[in-house]
């Protein structure tokens, strides 16, 4: 694994994440922006195929961001997402779930920045992902379904964020869903600083 990516792993709630990618610079009109980590997540595929390490932080504009480090075997990359929508699965079901309401749709269309963007599922949904979350309230473990989408070739130009990450906790009646949109980010565009208690 890339040594720069290894340095991004195993950080904690309260640590400071500094981003200097072009999209963050443009959005905040600054060369770098600090985000304080509010929550860490570890997603483990049941068969050991992948581990995703995530840091959730709230930016100065109050929007939530998630830095997601995807580790598959010895390969890894990093994605930067922002939270577009979240809520009860029943509210979103007709737009993102199939007819049987037991899986995400293979594709769906949403409006982003007044443009229609069609999202196409990259691979089958992964169910039963062991998810460990840590925040100021402590640590919790459960199982979730996650899926990744890419903007279709026809609509990719309508958004700078051509990747989507959806997470479903619970079932079709009492579940909760998060819809994240984002892009790839390079390890050299990220610094994470440990904050220690004095």
Protein Blocks (a to p, Z undefined) as FASTA:
>chain_A
ZZklmmmgoiaehiacddfbfklmmmnopabdcdddfbdcddddfklpaccdddddddfk
opacddddddehjbccddddddfbgcdfklmmmmmpcfkopaccfbdcddeehiacdddd
fbdcdehiacddddfkbccddddddddddddfklmmmpcblcdcdddehjfklgccdddd
dddddfklpccdddddZZ
